Amino acid sequence: MTTAGEKVTLLAEIIRVSAKGATAAEITNELSLSPQQTGIYLRFLKSKRFLVAVDDGDYFPSEKGLAYLATYDEAYDLIDVDEPTGYYSGKKPAYGHETKYWDRAEVAARMREIIDR
């Protein structure tokens, strides 16, 4: 079973793979998915207007899809635990490192806002 975090990552990776145009078969091969899995995710991404399909069968990210990818990449930086001036989520750290603080609820709200547009 795929976790919610894995699904979020997979959606972002499909958008990333399609950045220069990709067919369903290319996405399937690049991400080691079954054709059925690829179809499910592509239908979802198209229904949310994250991807557009052109006549020759290639998928490209929409502006909304690129916004999702940018937010995903920013949120992904939160888990860089080795970076002393990294990003923090949850309770803001009390010590004096220069940090960027993102509350998990803020990240979730930004992702939901993009999805619901």
Backbone hydrogen bonds, N-H to C=O, Kabsch-Sander energy under -0.5 kcal/mol:
donor,donor_aa,acceptor,acceptor_aa,energy
7,K,3,T,-2.1
8,V,4,A,-2.4
9,T,5,G,-2.1
10,L,6,E,-2.7
11,L,7,K,-2.6
12,A,8,V,-2.0
13,E,9,T,-2.5
14,I,10,L,-2.4
15,I,11,L,-2.1
16,R,12,A,-2.5
17,V,13,E,-2.8
18,S,14,I,-1.9
19,A,16,R,-1.4
20,K,17,V,-0.6
21,G,18,S,-1.9
22,A,59,Y,-1.3
27,I,23,T,-2.3
28,T,24,A,-2.6
29,N,25,A,-2.5
30,E,26,E,-2.8
31,L,27,I,-2.2
32,S,28,T,-0.5
32,S,29,N,-0.7
33,L,28,T,-2.1
38,T,34,S,-2.5
39,G,35,P,-2.3
40,I,36,Q,-2.2
41,Y,37,Q,-2.5
42,L,38,T,-2.9
43,R,39,G,-2.4
44,F,40,I,-2.0
45,L,41,Y,-2.9
46,K,42,L,-2.5
47,S,43,R,-2.4
48,K,44,F,-1.9
49,R,46,K,-1.2
50,F,45,L,-3.2
51,L,45,L,-1.1
52,V,60,F,-3.0
54,V,58,D,-2.7
57,G,54,V,-2.4
59,Y,22,A,-2.9
60,F,52,V,-2.6
62,S,50,F,-2.6
66,L,62,S,-2.4
67,A,63,E,-2.1
68,Y,64,K,-2.1
69,L,65,G,-2.3
70,A,66,L,-2.4
71,T,67,A,-2.3
72,Y,68,Y,-2.8
73,D,69,L,-2.7
74,E,70,A,-2.1
75,A,71,T,-2.6
76,Y,72,Y,-2.7
77,D,73,D,-1.3
78,L,75,A,-1.6
79,I,76,Y,-1.6
80,D,77,D,-1.4
81,V,79,I,-1.9
83,E,80,D,-1.0
86,G,83,E,-1.5
87,Y,77,D,-0.6
88,Y,100,K,-2.0
99,T,97,H,-0.7
100,K,86,G,-1.4
101,Y,99,T,-0.5
102,W,88,Y,-3.2
102,W,100,K,-0.5
107,V,103,D,-1.9
108,A,104,R,-2.6
109,A,105,A,-2.4
110,R,106,E,-2.3
111,M,107,V,-2.3
112,R,108,A,-2.5
113,E,109,A,-2.3
114,I,110,R,-1.8
115,I,111,M,-2.3
116,D,112,R,-2.7
117,R,113,E,-0.8
117,R,114,I,-0.6
